[in-house]
Every structure is written in C-alpha cells, then in structure tokens.
C-alpha cells in the first residue's frame, strides 16, 4: 500500500485543463486501447473537467502517479460512471489504483449515487480482475468492451 500518495481533485480552469491534457498524453500508451485512438485528448480533458470529477494521485515527491475521472451527474438513475482510471506502471501493485477507486466510491456515495459503472476493454484482463476484487460484476459485453457494475 502506498502511504506517500495524496489524492486531490482538479477544478475546472485552464491551468488544470493543460495539466490534465499533459497527464493523459503521458498515460495514453498504457491504456488498452490507447484513449487517443478513440477521442481527441485535448477535447476529452476539457469535457472531463467540465462535467466529471477528476482526481489525481501524487507522490510525496510531487510526481503524478495516476488519475481517475468519475461522472456523478445522473441524479435520476443514481448511477455514477468511471470514465477513466490510469496509473503509471512504476506504481502498479502499490495501491494507487485502489486508493483512486475508493475515492471514487466515496464521491459517488456522497453524491447520492447507488451504483458505479465502468467499461473495460475485453483484452485488459488485469483490469477486469482488479475491478472484480473491488466488488464489480460483469453486467454485459458490448463488442470489445465489458460493462461492469458495483452497488455502493
């Protein structure tokens, strides 16, 4: 477990948009498939900061370890959606992903959500296993994506 990691939220401003864009660029190669193969990263970073809650994990040496973005705006169905989670490989296995996910569950519950959803690429079995350990269940498969759900 990482004891020297802090989780903080990025607010919506131009400096944070640039920082998020740069962070997504650096993490892009570690996603399966790359996010940039599906969406323009600059537009995506603006969209996330405008409509989602974005959290970064940072080390005590002020280095980014990872990020997570979650939508908690479906007040009718009370469903939160984790749009992205990414951790630099050097921090894999140290609890960074778990810390970010626990933060997401806290934010979802505090926002009145009862369910958290996410999509994961069918080929990303490491992530699927991780999500299952956190209590997610496979809801359905949609092409190359698995939709997973967790009640909170």
N, C-alpha and C positions, 0 to 999 in steps of 0.2 A: 504494500500500500504506500502511496506517495503522501508523505506528511508535509512536504515542502511545496505543495501545489496550492495556489489560490484560484478560486473561480470568481470571475467578475462579469458583469453584464455590459455590453456595448450599447450605448444610447445612439439615437438617430442624429448624426451630424456628419459633416463632410470629412472630418479627420477620421472618424470611425469607419466611414464607408471606404476610404482609401486603405485603412489598416485591414479591414475585413477582406477587401479585394486582394490585397497582397498575401494575406494568410491563405485564402482559398487557392491562389496561384501556387503557393508553396506546397499545399496539401494535395493538390489535384492529382499528381502522379500516383498517390497512394489509394485513391478511390477505385472501386471496381464497379462499373467502368468509370473513367475519368468524368468528373462533373462537366468539364469543358466540352466533352463530346455531346452533351445534351442541352446545354444552355450557355449563354454568354455570361462569364463570371462577373463582369462589371455590373450588368443588369441584375444578376442574381444577388449580388451583395447589396445593391440598393433596395431590392424587393425585400430581402430578409430584414434589413434594418427598419424598413417602413412598416412591415406587417407582422414580423415574428419577434420573439425574444431571443437574443443572441448572447451566448455565454462563451467566454474564453477561459482556458486553463493556462495559468502562467506559473513558471517556476520561481523559486526564491532568487534566482539569478536573472530574473526579468526576461526569460525566454518563453515564447509561446509553446505550449505542449499540445494543445488541441482546441477544438471549438465544437459547439452544439447550437443548433437553431431549432426552436420549437414554436409552432403556432398554437395559441390558446384562445382563439377568437371565435370558435364555433360554440356559441352560448346556447344554441337551440338543441343540438345533439350532445353537448358536453363532451366533445371529442377533441383531444389535443393531437397534433401531428408533428413528429420529429422530422424535420425536413433534411437535416444533415447532422452527422457527427463525424469528426475526423480527428485522429491523434497521430502525431509524428511517430514513426516506427521506433525510434530510440526510447520512447516512453511506453511502448506496448508491454503489457504484463505488470505494470506498476500501479494500476488502479486509477489512472487518469480517466479512461472511458467510463468506468463505474462511477466516479465522482461526478462527471458531467451528466450521466443518466440519472443519478439520484437527485441532482439539482433540477433536472427536467421534470421528474416526478413531483418534486416539491412545488415547483412553479405551476404545474398542471393542477394539482390538488388545490393550491391556494387560489387558482383562477376559476374554481368550480367545475373542473373537468372530472369525469368519472372514468374515462378511457384514454389511453395513449396508443396511437397508431404510428407505424413507420413502414417504409418499404425498403427491402434489401435485395440486391442482385442475387439471383439463384446460385451463381458461381462463388459467392462470398460466404463460404461455409464457416469460416472463422467468426464472422459477424453473426451469422444465424445462431451458432452455438452460444455465443456471448449473450445475445438477446434472450434466448431460451433460459439461460442461467438466471437472468433477471426477471423471469416470470412471463415473458412474452410467449404467445402461442401463434402458430401459423393460422391465419384466417382464410386466405386463399392465395392462389397463384395466378398472376396476370402476365402472361408472356414470360419474360426473363426476370420478373420481379415476384418476390414473396411479400404479401401484406401480412404484417404481424400486429398483434393487439395485446394489450395488457390492461386489466382493470386496476384502478387505483383507489 
